[in-house]
Amino acid sequence: MQEIVVYLIVVGAGLHLLKHSRLHLAVAKIGSEWLLKRGQVKWAFRLRELFQTRSKRPDCH
Amino acid sequence: MSLVALAGNPNCGKTALFNAMTGGRQKVGNYPGVTVERKEGVANLDNRGSIRVLDLPGTYSLSPRTPDEEVTHDVLFGKLAGEEAPQAIVAVADATNLERSLGFVIELTQLKKPIVLALNMMDLAEKRGLKLDLKALERELGMKVIPTVAVDGQGREDLIERSLEMLSQVDRSTFIPHDFSEEAKDVHARFKRVDTILKASIQKQVARSVISEKIDHIVLHPFWGSLVLLVVLALVFQAVFTWSATPTEWIEGGVAWLGTQVGLFLGDGVLKSLVVDGIIAGVGGVVVFLPQIILLFLFVLLLEDSGYMARAAFLMDRVMGSVGLHGRAFIPLLSSFACAIPGVMATRTIENRRDRLTTILVAPLMTCSARLPVYSLLIAAFIPNKSVFLGLGLQGLVLLSLYVFAVVTALAVAYVFKRTLFKGEKPILLLELPTYKIPSWKSVLLGLRERAGLFIKRAGTVILSITVILWFLSSYPKAPVNATQPAIDYSYAGKIGHAIEPLIQPIGFDWRVGIAFIPGFAAREVMVSALATVYAVEGKDEEATAQSLGDTLAKNWSLATGLSLLAWYILAPQCLSTLAVVRRETNSWKWALFMLVYMTALAYLLSFVVYRVTIALGGG
């Protein structure tokens, strides 16, 4: 049981770091460009819009 | 909702007024160039309505010379892509310097938009003897004039009410000022007109501040001023160490107590290891430096608010000019002591691209607050706590010397860049010295709350997440049953650390430091939490785990290693956010990567020299 809780915490921390590093934005950008090239305009824009509204500039202290 | 823009000269209190109108908490400072971006907020007036308020960077004219002035120009003329032009203007003027402020107000009339004039710092102007006929001023300018004291919120309601009237279609025309089109085009005609306006409206002029001049006589003196600056800095760093000792001990005690209690509650197992060795040891290792961060910013905010920082800029211009840096680089470099990101952004006040790039590239060399936890940890572990001169402690002096060394290195690097990559003439500094003021406690406390809040938030989010991941990497895979080495040696982190070790061994670091290096690239202070986690996971008994990180390092590292890591952190570019901002501000990865390479090379070289010299002197 303890192992499961620990794994969940680790996965949560990983996801948080992924969000903070804005890696998901880069992935969304690359993904939407890939979809555009294949003529999937609707899905390309949906993917881009999904993340664009949440984009933030990097901050520090 | 309609939009009103605050426009005026630098350091006339626009951001303070913006904060008063919107309840915002934007940074204000008693020196020009604090705001370099547009900021938007909403001002409400009971049930009478709401308006959107735009705070713009200060400018002396509508002919922009610098990137921040361009923002103001483009927003006011509706030329900024994706940005709606404001429907009305609140011109902000410094009541203690009307002659200069009104010149820009007249220029604003060419926008042909409704304008009200907020006459800010009226308390200070009246204290210095100003007697003004507001009705006459309104008559001469053809616009409503509202006296304000932004830091106390005086005039706030009146200003929002007039702004609402300006935006309503019924009253709009009454706010269109006189036609000054001739004066707006010609600077001589403009100031002649200002002269006429002031003659008609001023009953008694602002008296010259004798005390201010006497203080400036000393603090701007090349020798005495430099001495004052050095003494002020020495006292600040001494206080950061001595005054923070007791609260730091309290937090350390609290963290240790929490670790014990949580350990007892959870019992032995993997969850206890994660919470106690990972989260509490890692995050607690960084949180203990909160008192030092608060004290450092308390002094910085007090010095800024009093008006002394701008004098320090003037004093430093001689030094900065000698290496070819623009005098305006002082504010970005000063901001970088808090964090390089606002520092890099503040370079927008520099008009020349070569000067701006030089400043951007050296700004991250300034000692940002994220380095303070690393410095404090290593100084407390390796530098004896003894008094050396007139009650000044050795630890405080070492901390001061690290800051001074960073400044000297930044100047030396700028000197090289200005003579190789960015050759150009030495620019002239024109900086307006702000009025000396008793610091506003409200503003200082707000600034401190924001800084402390950001530090705690960071510890509870990014640092916490990295600590959890690092604990996982340091704990898995588990050691085999017949293991002969410590468990961490068999973990992912252990393997990564051992792989990096050959690269960092010449500068005195072992694989444990190698492990802490990687998450340390996300943010410098993470190095402390990473070391705390690595040593806690590696700890063979409870006693070793309960030991403070400083004691653990002092026991396990040589003096040469401790000093080498200190040297590394003076120059290392370990902050991904800064690199991202450099890319954004220079519009190219080229300069961000160049910065990463040159700073890493310098850091490696310095660490190598410090390590080898310390060993040669018997500190190995």
Chai-1 contact restraints between the chains, C-beta under 6 A:
chainA,res_idxA,chainB,res_idxB,connection_type,confidence,min_distance_angstrom,max_distance_angstrom,comment,restraint_id
A,Q2,B,G269,contact,1.0,0.0,6.0,A-B,restraint_1
A,Q2,B,V270,contact,1.0,0.0,6.0,A-B,restraint_2
A,Q2,B,L271,contact,1.0,0.0,6.0,A-B,restraint_3
A,E3,B,V270,contact,1.0,0.0,6.0,A-B,restraint_4
A,V5,B,L271,contact,1.0,0.0,6.0,A-B,restraint_5
A,V6,B,V270,contact,1.0,0.0,6.0,A-B,restraint_6
A,V6,B,L271,contact,1.0,0.0,6.0,A-B,restraint_7
A,V6,B,L274,contact,1.0,0.0,6.0,A-B,restraint_8
A,I9,B,V468,contact,1.0,0.0,6.0,A-B,restraint_9
A,V10,B,V468,contact,1.0,0.0,6.0,A-B,restraint_10
A,V10,B,F472,contact,1.0,0.0,6.0,A-B,restraint_11
A,A13,B,S465,contact,1.0,0.0,6.0,A-B,restraint_12
A,A13,B,V468,contact,1.0,0.0,6.0,A-B,restraint_13
A,A13,B,I469,contact,1.0,0.0,6.0,A-B,restraint_14
A,H16,B,S465,contact,1.0,0.0,6.0,A-B,restraint_15
A,L17,B,S465,contact,1.0,0.0,6.0,A-B,restraint_16
A,H20,B,V462,contact,1.0,0.0,6.0,A-B,restraint_17
A,P58,B,S577,contact,1.0,0.0,6.0,A-B,restraint_18
A,P58,B,A580,contact,1.0,0.0,6.0,A-B,restraint_19
A,C60,B,C339,contact,1.0,0.0,6.0,A-B,restraint_20
A,C60,B,I341,contact,1.0,0.0,6.0,A-B,restraint_21
A,C60,B,S577,contact,1.0,0.0,6.0,A-B,restraint_22
A,H61,B,C339,contact,1.0,0.0,6.0,A-B,restraint_23
A,H61,B,S369,contact,1.0,0.0,6.0,A-B,restraint_24
A,H61,B,L454,contact,1.0,0.0,6.0,A-B,restraint_25
